[in-house]
């Protein structure tokens, strides 16, 4: 059995053996591999895309801090199985990229260091981060990651079609402020353009449907998780949201048969008014906006989810840098401090990916607000909310919730059954989590 475990760890660790790890700062990240284009680049301002920017940032840090002796491992997204194997072998990296929703799974097992001592040594006050980004890395009152950004769903809008539908005012799209307005504006849009108002990726994309349900239940003040191990979606608030988007789909105001690639293509080809998807798509749609002859040419806008109920609140997540627990030398700890200080100063450059900066001062900065569309999405840093502290396995939970919410929206299941099935599946799953 021990031989099998050793063989498993050897295979799972891949490029992360102790010999290859070296003695300096070992960074493990996702966001893709692009050394053929950015392998030696250090001019961060000239880099493009998540992969190009993060690769160039690490190159620049390596050049500025040769004493840190940086080595890097790029994992296939998201890389958590590999990290778990490294932790089991007691050979974890020094710094790892992690989604904020995953932090409870590792912090709750005592596998991460609190980053507060590193932040203090770097001169970075926790209060400097936006509420959304700080909440995302907090577990039982302690910060277990350097907040790197805030990301979540946005309404990406084809303004040319909105103008044709008579839904523009003073150069801005008129977005609904209630469920009734969503339906009436959607019908008006469909009648005047002949196209669906909402492009929905409901096939094989549970995250999108879950974001919609979480966001509009939060807006109604509904406690999605009355306790960290119990979800409660089959409520008047949950049914209200699911029934609204079921009606949107049933009336043909929204699409029902697209997966993510089809939805992206439909939006870029001008086949609908709004595509609710993530911050990470801004860069690609901006390219379309600037390309003569493309349907989105000079016809693109992007905004937070409209406030249909009560408070303007949005479910968000974020990326963070975490520090797996292991013994470290003072030099290795200093390298982490230097890395935190360096990367925190790069928030505006990282914002070119579409994600919002983690520092409030960066969100408020002229550099960020002068970028295309960023003034419109800046409120996300204020109205964004993560799931409650202590909820484990958030990615898996999101998958279960999204499957059932999509079934409700498309009419595959009655709304009440879909939500009660979501509650049952999630609660049975969380009851098994150790």
Secondary structure as the mmCIF struct_conf table of DSSP 4:
data_model
#
loop_
_struct_conf.conf_type_id
_struct_conf.id
_struct_conf.beg_label_comp_id
_struct_conf.beg_label_asym_id
_struct_conf.beg_label_seq_id
_struct_conf.end_label_comp_id
_struct_conf.end_label_asym_id
_struct_conf.end_label_seq_id
HELX_RH_AL_P HELX_RH_AL_P1 UNK A 2 UNK A 13
TURN_TY1_P TURN_TY1_P1 UNK A 14 UNK A 15
HELX_RH_AL_P HELX_RH_AL_P2 UNK A 18 UNK A 21
BEND BEND1 UNK A 23 UNK A 24
STRN STRN1 UNK A 26 UNK A 29
BEND BEND2 UNK A 31 UNK A 31
HELX_RH_AL_P HELX_RH_AL_P3 UNK A 35 UNK A 38
BEND BEND3 UNK A 39 UNK A 40
HELX_RH_3T_P HELX_RH_3T_P1 UNK A 44 UNK A 46
HELX_RH_AL_P HELX_RH_AL_P4 UNK A 49 UNK A 64
HELX_RH_3T_P HELX_RH_3T_P2 UNK A 66 UNK A 68
STRN STRN2 UNK A 71 UNK A 74
HELX_LH_PP_P HELX_LH_PP_P1 UNK A 75 UNK A 75
BEND BEND4 UNK A 76 UNK A 78
HELX_RH_AL_P HELX_RH_AL_P5 UNK A 80 UNK A 88
TURN_TY1_P TURN_TY1_P2 UNK A 89 UNK A 90
BEND BEND5 UNK A 94 UNK A 94
STRN STRN3 UNK A 95 UNK A 99
HELX_RH_AL_P HELX_RH_AL_P6 UNK A 100 UNK A 107
TURN_TY1_P TURN_TY1_P3 UNK A 108 UNK A 110
STRN STRN4 UNK A 112 UNK A 112
BEND BEND6 UNK A 115 UNK A 115
HELX_RH_AL_P HELX_RH_AL_P7 UNK A 116 UNK A 122
TURN_TY1_P TURN_TY1_P4 UNK A 123 UNK A 123
HELX_RH_3T_P HELX_RH_3T_P3 UNK A 126 UNK A 128
STRN STRN5 UNK A 129 UNK A 129
HELX_RH_AL_P HELX_RH_AL_P8 UNK A 131 UNK A 136
TURN_TY1_P TURN_TY1_P5 UNK A 137 UNK A 137
STRN STRN6 UNK A 138 UNK A 139
TURN_TY1_P TURN_TY1_P6 UNK A 140 UNK A 141
STRN STRN7 UNK A 142 UNK A 143
BEND BEND7 UNK A 145 UNK A 145
STRN STRN8 UNK A 146 UNK A 147
STRN STRN9 UNK A 149 UNK A 158
HELX_RH_AL_P HELX_RH_AL_P9 UNK A 159 UNK A 164
TURN_TY1_P TURN_TY1_P7 UNK A 165 UNK A 166
STRN STRN10 UNK A 168 UNK A 169
TURN_TY1_P TURN_TY1_P8 UNK A 170 UNK A 171
STRN STRN11 UNK A 172 UNK A 173
BEND BEND8 UNK A 177 UNK A 178
HELX_RH_AL_P HELX_RH_AL_P10 UNK A 179 UNK A 193
BEND BEND9 UNK A 194 UNK A 195
STRN STRN12 UNK A 196 UNK A 199
STRN STRN13 UNK A 201 UNK A 201
BEND BEND10 UNK A 203 UNK A 204
HELX_RH_AL_P HELX_RH_AL_P11 UNK A 206 UNK A 219
TURN_TY1_P TURN_TY1_P9 UNK A 220 UNK A 221
BEND BEND11 UNK A 224 UNK A 224
BEND BEND12 UNK A 226 UNK A 226
STRN STRN14 UNK A 227 UNK A 227
TURN_TY1_P TURN_TY1_P10 UNK A 228 UNK A 229
STRN STRN15 UNK A 230 UNK A 230
BEND BEND13 UNK A 234 UNK A 235
HELX_RH_AL_P HELX_RH_AL_P12 UNK A 236 UNK A 250
TURN_TY1_P TURN_TY1_P11 UNK A 251 UNK A 252
BEND BEND14 UNK A 253 UNK A 253
STRN STRN16 UNK A 254 UNK A 254
BEND BEND15 UNK A 257 UNK A 257
STRN STRN17 UNK A 258 UNK A 258
HELX_RH_AL_P HELX_RH_AL_P13 UNK A 260 UNK A 268
TURN_TY1_P TURN_TY1_P12 UNK A 269 UNK A 270
STRN STRN18 UNK A 272 UNK A 278
HELX_RH_3T_P HELX_RH_3T_P4 UNK A 279 UNK A 281
HELX_RH_AL_P HELX_RH_AL_P14 UNK A 282 UNK A 290
BEND BEND16 UNK A 291 UNK A 291
TURN_TY1_P TURN_TY1_P13 UNK A 292 UNK A 293
BEND BEND17 UNK A 294 UNK A 294
TURN_TY1_P TURN_TY1_P14 UNK A 295 UNK A 298
STRN STRN19 UNK A 300 UNK A 303
HELX_LH_PP_P HELX_LH_PP_P2 UNK A 304 UNK A 306
BEND BEND18 UNK A 309 UNK A 311
STRN STRN20 UNK A 314 UNK A 317
STRN STRN21 UNK A 319 UNK A 322
STRN STRN22 UNK A 324 UNK A 324
HELX_RH_AL_P HELX_RH_AL_P15 UNK A 330 UNK A 344
TURN_TY1_P TURN_TY1_P15 UNK A 345 UNK A 346
HELX_RH_AL_P HELX_RH_AL_P16 UNK A 347 UNK A 350
HELX_RH_3T_P HELX_RH_3T_P5 UNK A 351 UNK A 353
BEND BEND19 UNK A 354 UNK A 354
HELX_LH_PP_P HELX_LH_PP_P3 UNK A 355 UNK A 355
STRN STRN23 UNK A 356 UNK A 357
BEND BEND20 UNK A 358 UNK A 358
STRN STRN24 UNK A 359 UNK A 359
HELX_RH_AL_P HELX_RH_AL_P17 UNK A 360 UNK A 363
TURN_TY1_P TURN_TY1_P16 UNK A 364 UNK A 364
BEND BEND21 UNK A 365 UNK A 365
HELX_RH_AL_P HELX_RH_AL_P18 UNK A 366 UNK A 369
TURN_TY1_P TURN_TY1_P17 UNK A 370 UNK A 370
BEND BEND22 UNK A 371 UNK A 371
TURN_TY1_P TURN_TY1_P18 UNK A 372 UNK A 373
HELX_RH_AL_P HELX_RH_AL_P19 UNK A 374 UNK A 377
TURN_TY1_P TURN_TY1_P19 UNK A 378 UNK A 379
HELX_RH_AL_P HELX_RH_AL_P20 UNK A 380 UNK A 383
STRN STRN25 UNK A 384 UNK A 385
HELX_LH_PP_P HELX_LH_PP_P4 UNK A 386 UNK A 388
TURN_TY1_P TURN_TY1_P20 UNK A 389 UNK A 390
HELX_RH_AL_P HELX_RH_AL_P21 UNK A 394 UNK A 410
TURN_TY1_P TURN_TY1_P21 UNK A 411 UNK A 411
BEND BEND23 UNK A 412 UNK A 413
HELX_RH_AL_P HELX_RH_AL_P22 UNK A 415 UNK A 432
#
